Every structure is written in C-alpha cells, then in structure tokens.
Amino acid sequence: MVAEDGYAAAKWLVYKSGLDLQNLKFNVHSANPVASQQIQSLLDNYIKHLNSLKKMMKDKEND
C-alpha cells in the first residue's frame, strides 16, 4: 500500500496498521502547515487515547 500523503499514512497507522503506537516517537515534516498540524494532532490524540485506556485498565485491576 502506498499512502497518498502524510495524513493518509498517519490515518493508516492509527486505524488500520494494528501496531502498538503507545510509545511511538515521531516528528512531522511537511511544507504544508495545515497538514502538519492535522498529522501531529491525529497521532498525539491517538497516543493520549491509548494511554488513558491503559490507565483505566490499570485502575480497574487495582479495584
């Protein structure tokens, strides 16, 4: 699969790859500032979501 652009690649990582992205370290490089912000936000928000799920599961185990 070849992604059309960086945002499509980021969406593939989040929604289709099945990879554990919880500890993903990344840098966004784009000449398009709007696209750069979209990619950054998508990945940041998804990683925050994964971390909140992990915390919730850990809290549940401690109950």
C-alpha positions in Angstrom: 0.0 0.0 0.0 1.3 3.5 -0.8 -0.3 6.4 1.0 -1.4 9.4 -0.9 0.1 11.8 1.6 1.4 12.0 5.1 -2.0 12.4 6.6 -3.2 9.3 4.8 -0.2 7.4 6.2 -0.9 8.7 9.7 -4.5 7.5 9.4 -3.4 4.1 8.2 -1.1 3.9 11.3 -3.9 4.7 13.6 -6.9 2.9 12.1 -5.5 0.0 10.0 -2.0 -1.0 11.0 -2.7 -2.8 14.2 0.6 -1.6 15.5 1.1 -0.7 19.2 1.7 3.1 18.9 1.6 3.8 22.6 5.4 4.6 22.8 5.7 6.0 19.2 8.2 8.8 18.9 7.7 10.8 15.8 8.5 14.1 14.0 6.2 15.6 11.4 7.8 17.2 8.4 5.6 19.0 5.9 5.8 22.1 3.8 2.0 22.4 4.4 1.5 23.8 7.9 -2.2 22.7 8.0 -1.4 19.2 7.0 1.4 19.1 9.5 -0.9 20.2 12.3 -3.5 17.5 11.3 -0.9 14.8 11.4 0.5 15.9 14.7 -2.9 16.2 16.2 -4.1 12.8 15.0 -1.1 11.0 16.3 -0.9 12.9 19.6 -4.6 12.4 20.3 -4.5 8.7 19.5 -1.5 8.2 21.7 -3.3 10.1 24.5 -6.3 7.8 24.0 -4.1 4.7 24.2 -2.5 5.9 27.4 -5.9 6.8 29.0 -7.1 3.3 28.2 -4.0 1.8 29.7 -4.5 3.8 32.9 -8.2 2.9 33.1 -7.3 -0.8 32.8 -4.6 -0.5 35.4 -7.0 1.4 37.8 -9.7 -1.3 37.2 -7.1 -4.0 38.2 -6.4 -2.2 41.4 -10.1 -2.0 42.5 
